[in-house]
Amino acid sequence: MHKKIRLNAAATAGLLIILFFLIIAVFAPVIAPYDPKEMIASYLPPSKEHILGTNDVGQDIFSEMVYGTRVSLYIGIFAAFIVTGVGTVLALVSGYFGGLADKIITAITNIAMAVPSLPLTVLLIAYLNPGKWSLIIAISITAWTGTARILRARVMQLKELPFIKIEKTMGVHPAVILFKHILPNIKDIILTRGAMAISGAMMTEAGLSFLGLGEFGEKSWGSVLHYAFFRNSIMKKQYWWYVPPIVCICVCVLGFMLIGYYGKIKKGGE
């Protein structure tokens, strides 16, 4: 029987938020009134020509925010894809096969969880070449452990079910059991962990960019906030510079969290 995503009011709101930002990211060249790198006049307040004013070098802040949507979502989605994929594969191997493989993967997971993630991420960024993929790799290396641990526990429960034991006794190949029976039964958890991984990656990227360790050449929401803070926009009460990136980060992360907590997969007709 086919399956579909079950959306309640909260999950629907989350989906609409995500679609809103995805549309902005895809149609950024159409929506942004200016090239985000174009220099006009410094510190202009909000007006009809510049909805959010301009920054210290005369760049249109609204255009920066529109193009920054692309960078923030790109890093968040790709990092989450890697995190969820790695966590799922390790959980399937560890939970289903057990034995030495389980001991090694569990030991690596425990060690990785014991290391503070933010300092390690900062250290990795410092040694990698600046760029989006450096951020994605650094975030992925430190964020897969929770997904692997949660999914491993579920896989270990599923492999003890009678029909799974019968198939193992009959000599059914492990790959068939994993992909035909176990993987479909952990889709809900994978969906939840994937959505939460995106929100976590976006928050981490925003924090790193705020510290000046983000993408060079292209500004994300965190980068916009970084320059606003270090140009004393708060002291100068230039709220149109530092409030928008904070709001965008919070709302977009909220959208993915709503999908993660309330979006479920169910069989058609339920």
N, C-alpha and C positions, 0 to 999 in steps of 0.2 A: 504494500500500500504506500502511496506517495506521502511525502512529509512536507510540511510547510512551517514557516515561522509564525508563532502565535504572538500577536501584539495586543497588549492591553493599553490603557490610556498612557501610562508612564512610558512604555516602550515605544508607542507611536510618537510621543513627544520627542523622545530621544532620536528616533529615526528622522523626524522632520528637521531637527537641529543639525544632524549630520548631513542630510541632503542639502540644507541651506549652505553650509560651509563648503561642501563638495562643488556645488554650482558656482560659488564664488571662486574657488580654486581653478576650475576648468575654464571659466569665462573671465579670468582676471584681466586679460588685455582689453576686453570689451567694457568691463565695469570700471576699471581704474581710469580716471580722467587724465592722468599724467604718467609719464615714465617715472618709476620710483627713484631712478638715479638722476633725474633731471633737477638741476639746481636753479631755483627761482629767486626768492628773497627769504632771508632768515627770520625766524620767530614771528611769522604772520599768525594772527589769531584766526579762529574759525570764521569763514565767510562763505558766500555763494560760490566763489571760485575755488576755495580750499575748505572743504567741509570740516576737516580736523586741523586746519592750519598747516604750518610748515615747521620743520625742525631747525636745528642750529646751522645747518649748511644749506637750507632753503629747499629741501626735498618735501614734497607733498606727503603728509603723514597718512592720509586716507589711502593713497595709492600704495604706500609701503605696507599698510595693513592688508590690503587686498592681495598683493603679491606674497606677503608673508604667510597668508593662509596656505598657499601651495607648499612652502617649505615646511611649515609645522605639520601639516597632514602627511606630507611625503615621508618625513622622518618617523612620525608616529606609526603610520600604517606599515611601512616596510620593517621597522624594528619589531613591531608586534607580530608580523608574519614570521619572522625568523625565530623570535622567542617562543611563539606557540608551536611552530613546527618542530623545533629542537626539543622542547619540553614534551610534546606528544610522542615523538620517536623514542626518546629515552624512557618515557613511562611505559610504552608498549613493550620494549625490550626487557626492561627491569621487572615490571609487574608480571608479565606472562612467562618468561623463561626462568626467572629466579636464579638461584645458584650463584656462581661467581660473577656473572654479569650484573645481577642485582646488587651484590655486595660492592662492586667497583663503582657502579653508577650512584648508589646510595651514599657511598663515602665521598665521592666527588661533589654530590649535591649538598651534603652536610658541610663540607669545607667551604663551598661557594656561599652558602647561606651564612656562615660565620664571619665572612669578610664584609666589612661595611661597604655597601654598594656605591654610595656617592663618592667617597675618596678614591675607590678603585676606578670608577668611571672617569673622574678627573685625571687620574694618573694615566689611564689609557689614552685619553684625548691628547694629553701632553706629548705622548710619544708617537701618535699617528699623524699623518698628513692632514692639514685642515680640510674640511669638506663634509658634505652631508653623510657620505658613507662611513666616514670615521666616527661620526656621532652614532649612526645606526649600529655599527659593529660594537662600539663601546657600551651602548645601552643594552644590546642583545647579550653580551657576555655576562652581564651582571643581573639580568632580569628573568632568566628562564627557570630558576630553581623552584619557585612557587608552583608554576604550571606542572612541572615534572613530578613534584611530590604529590599534588592533589590527584592528578590523573593516575599515577602509579597505584595509589590506594584503591581507586575504582577498578582498575584493570585486575588487581589481585582478587577483588570480590567477584568480578564477572567470570574469571577463569575457573572458579569453584562451582559454577552452576552445573547442574546435571547434564544438560545437552552439550555443554562444552567438553566435559569429561568424556562423554560418549564419543564425540567426534575425535578426541585425542586418542582414545582407545582403538578406534577404527582406522587410525593412521592418516587422518586428514592432515594435509600440510599446514604447518603453523601460519603461513602467510594467508591462507584461506580463512582460517579461524579469526585471525586478527582483523582482516579487512572486511570480512563478510558479517561477523557477529560482534566482535568487541568494539571496533572503531565506531560503527553506527550507534552503539549504546553509550558512547561517551561524547556524542556530538553536543549535547547541552552544555557540558562542562567546557568543551573546547570553545564553543561560542562565547560563553561567559568569560573565560580566561583570555580569549582573543580581544574582546572588547575592553576588558580591564587593562590588558597589556598596551593597547593603543593609548588609553588615557594616561597610563603610567609613563609611557615613552614620551608623550607630549609634555607632561609635567617635568620630566627629567631634562628634556631638550630645552624647555623654557628656562629651567634653573641654570643649566650649563651656559646657555646663550646670555643670560643675565650676568653671569660671572665673566663674560667675555670669551668663552670657549666654544662659541657656536660657529655656524657657517660663515665663511668670509666671502664677500661679494654679493650675497643675497641675504636679505634680512628676514628673519622669522619674527613671530610675535615677541618671543623672548629677547631678540636682538633690539627690536624697537624699544622695549622696556629698558634694556641695558643702556642705550644711548640717552633715553629720557632721564634715567636716574643719574647718570654720570655727567649730565649737563645741567643738573640742579633744577629740573622742571618742577619738582615738588616744592622747593623753596620759592620758586618764581610763580607758583600757583598756576602752572600751565597744565591744567587737568586734561585738556584735550590731547595731550601727548602721552601721558602715562596711564590714564584710565582705560582707553580703548583696548590696548593689548591685554590688560588684566581681565577685562570683561570677556574678550574673545576666548582667552585660554580657559577661563572658568566655565563658560557656556558650552564650548566644544567638548571639554572633558566631561561635563555633566551629561551631554548627549550620549557619549559612549558608555558611561556608567549606567545610564538608564537602560540602554540596550543590554548591557552585561547582566544587570540584576533582574530585569523583567522580561527580556526576550527569551522565549522558549521554543524548542522544536517539538512538534507533535504530529501524530499521524492524521492524515486527511480524514475529515468526518468527525473528529473528536470535538 
